Amino acid sequence: MEARRRMAACWKGNLVSVVMKYVRDISLKLGDYNVYRTSDYRAEVIETNERHEVILNEQRYSCRLWEVSGILCVHAATFICSMRGANLENYVSEYFTVAKYKAAYALEIGPLPDKAQWIKVDIGYKVLPPKLSLRPPGRPKKKRIRGTDENTSKKMHKCKRCDELGHHAKTCKNPVMEESQASISSSFALKKLGR
């Protein structure tokens, strides 16, 4: 705080040094734009491919940089420089002036006492620390939980003993297939193998 206060005391001029440098840089780029005035405070600034409307008395224009930041843009600076006796510094927001900067750092903040010297306050209840969340037992889940709109159907098991869907041979409670059916299925499997 003190360093910034001392730095601001050395500044000369109306604007903060960073903004002043920005305004100077903008003023060097004004030759690439054409200004067509429609009134004293309204104009159209044309770049090679872009057109921007600048309204000086409301401090706004179609690019909106001036409204958002408070600092001039190239288009507004072009229009201001086309007017006689106009100063670019007068159109920058007052928050970027040296006076506002000095006012922001004028308040003196004293040093804080040591923690041992703090006044202890009784609030009437004890604040408990948050509960520690322990990891749940077991192996963590790796499979993604599907949403309600996603397909949740699982693959159906087919029993090899009774050829029914919904269970497998290990949990089958149905009687074993007849031998005629078993021989048909085994001969079919042999034909598949090419024997």
matplotlib code that plots the C-alpha trace (Angstrom):
import matplotlib.pyplot as plt

x = [0.0, 2.7, 4.8, 1.8, 1.1, 4.7, 4.6, 1.4, 3.0, 5.6, 3.1, 2.5, -0.4, -4.1, -4.1, -2.4, 0.8, -0.4, -3.6, -1.6, 0.7, -2.3, -3.9, -0.6, -0.3, -3.9, -3.2, -0.4, -2.9, -5.5, -4.5, -6.1, -9.7, -12.2, -14.7, -18.1, -19.9, -23.7, -23.9, -21.6, -21.6, -22.3, -20.2, -19.5, -15.9, -14.9, -12.0, -11.2, -14.0, -15.8, -18.1, -18.6, -21.0, -19.6, -21.8, -19.6, -22.1, -23.2, -19.6, -20.6, -20.2, -21.0, -17.7, -18.6, -15.0, -15.4, -18.5, -17.0, -13.5, -13.9, -10.8, -11.0, -10.8, -9.2, -12.6, -13.7, -10.2, -10.3, -13.6, -12.4, -9.2, -11.2, -12.8, -11.0, -9.5, -10.6, -8.3, -8.4, -7.7, -11.1, -13.0, -11.3, -13.2, -12.5, -11.5, -8.2, -7.1, -4.2, -6.6, -8.8, -5.7, -4.4, -7.8, -7.8, -4.5, -4.9, -6.4, -3.8, -4.0, -2.2, -0.3, -2.2, -1.4, -0.1, -2.5, -1.8, -3.1, -6.5, -9.6, -11.3, -15.1, -17.6, -20.2, -22.3, -21.8, -19.0, -18.3, -17.4, -15.0, -16.5, -16.8, -14.1, -15.5, -13.8, -13.6, -16.3, -15.2, -14.5, -13.3, -14.3, -16.8, -15.2, -18.4, -20.2, -23.7, -26.0, -28.5, -32.2, -32.4, -29.7, -30.3, -29.9, -30.8, -28.3, -27.4, -29.7, -28.2, -29.2, -29.2, -27.3, -29.3, -32.8, -32.3, -34.3, -33.4, -32.9, -30.5, -27.5, -26.7, -25.2, -28.5, -30.9, -33.8, -35.4, -35.0, -32.2, -33.0, -34.0, -31.3, -32.9, -32.7, -29.1, -28.0, -29.6, -27.7, -24.4, -24.7, -25.4, -22.3, -20.3, -21.6, -20.4, -16.9, -16.9, -16.8]
y = [0.0, 2.4, 1.6, 2.3, 5.6, 6.7, 5.7, 7.7, 10.8, 10.8, 10.7, 13.8, 14.3, 13.4, 9.7, 6.6, 5.8, 2.5, 4.0, 7.1, 4.7, 2.9, 6.1, 7.2, 3.8, 4.2, 7.7, 6.3, 3.9, 6.5, 6.7, 3.4, 4.6, 6.9, 9.0, 10.0, 12.3, 12.3, 14.9, 16.6, 13.6, 10.7, 9.3, 6.2, 5.0, 2.6, 0.3, -1.9, -4.4, -3.2, -0.3, 1.0, 3.6, 6.0, 8.1, 10.5, 12.0, 8.6, 7.2, 4.1, 2.5, -0.7, -2.6, -2.1, -2.0, 1.6, 0.8, -2.3, -1.1, 2.7, 3.2, 4.5, 2.2, 3.0, 3.8, 6.3, 7.9, 8.4, 10.2, 12.4, 13.3, 14.4, 17.1, 20.4, 21.0, 17.6, 15.9, 12.1, 12.2, 13.8, 10.8, 8.1, 7.0, 9.0, 5.8, 5.8, 9.2, 9.8, 11.5, 8.4, 6.2, 8.4, 8.4, 4.5, 4.2, 7.3, 5.3, 4.0, 0.5, -0.1, -3.3, -6.1, -7.4, -10.9, -13.8, -14.1, -10.6, -11.1, -10.7, -14.0, -13.9, -16.4, -17.1, -19.3, -22.6, -24.8, -25.1, -28.7, -29.6, -31.3, -35.1, -36.9, -38.9, -42.3, -44.4, -47.0, -50.6, -52.9, -52.4, -49.1, -49.3, -48.9, -49.3, -46.1, -45.6, -45.3, -42.5, -42.9, -42.3, -44.9, -48.5, -50.5, -54.0, -56.7, -59.7, -62.6, -66.0, -69.1, -72.4, -75.2, -77.9, -76.8, -74.1, -71.5, -67.9, -66.2, -68.6, -70.8, -74.5, -74.1, -72.8, -74.7, -76.4, -77.8, -81.5, -82.4, -82.4, -85.7, -87.7, -87.2, -83.5, -83.7, -85.9, -83.5, -80.6, -82.6, -83.7, -80.1, -79.0, -81.7, -80.4, -76.9, -78.3, -80.0, -83.6]
z = [0.0, 1.0, -2.2, -4.4, -2.5, -3.1, -6.7, -7.3, -5.7, -8.5, -11.3, -13.4, -15.7, -15.5, -16.4, -14.8, -16.7, -18.1, -19.6, -20.8, -22.7, -24.2, -25.4, -27.0, -28.8, -30.1, -31.4, -33.6, -35.4, -36.4, -40.1, -41.1, -40.3, -42.1, -40.2, -41.6, -39.1, -38.9, -36.1, -33.6, -31.3, -33.7, -36.5, -38.4, -38.3, -41.2, -41.2, -44.3, -43.7, -40.6, -39.7, -36.2, -34.9, -32.3, -30.0, -28.0, -25.5, -24.3, -24.5, -26.4, -29.8, -31.6, -30.6, -26.9, -25.7, -24.5, -22.5, -20.8, -20.0, -19.8, -21.9, -25.4, -28.4, -31.8, -33.4, -30.7, -30.7, -34.4, -34.1, -31.2, -33.1, -36.1, -33.9, -33.4, -29.9, -28.5, -26.0, -25.7, -22.0, -21.4, -22.8, -20.6, -17.5, -14.3, -12.6, -14.5, -13.4, -11.0, -8.5, -8.2, -7.8, -5.0, -3.3, -3.5, -1.7, 0.6, 3.5, 5.9, 7.2, 10.5, 11.4, 12.9, 16.4, 17.1, 17.3, 21.0, 21.6, 19.8, 21.9, 22.6, 22.0, 23.4, 20.8, 23.0, 21.2, 20.1, 16.4, 15.6, 12.8, 9.7, 9.7, 7.9, 5.0, 4.9, 1.8, 1.6, 2.1, -0.9, -4.3, -6.0, -8.8, -12.3, -14.4, -15.3, -14.0, -16.9, -17.3, -17.3, -21.0, -21.9, -22.7, -19.5, -20.9, -20.2, -22.3, -21.7, -20.6, -22.5, -20.7, -22.5, -20.8, -21.6, -24.2, -22.3, -21.8, -18.4, -16.7, -17.4, -16.9, -13.4, -12.0, -14.2, -12.4, -15.5, -16.5, -18.9, -22.6, -24.1, -25.9, -29.4, -29.0, -27.7, -30.6, -33.1, -31.5, -31.4, -35.1, -36.0, -34.2, -36.1, -39.4, -38.4, -37.8, -41.2, -40.1]

ax = plt.figure().add_subplot(projection="3d")
ax.plot(x, y, z, "-o")
ax.set_aspect("equal")
plt.show()
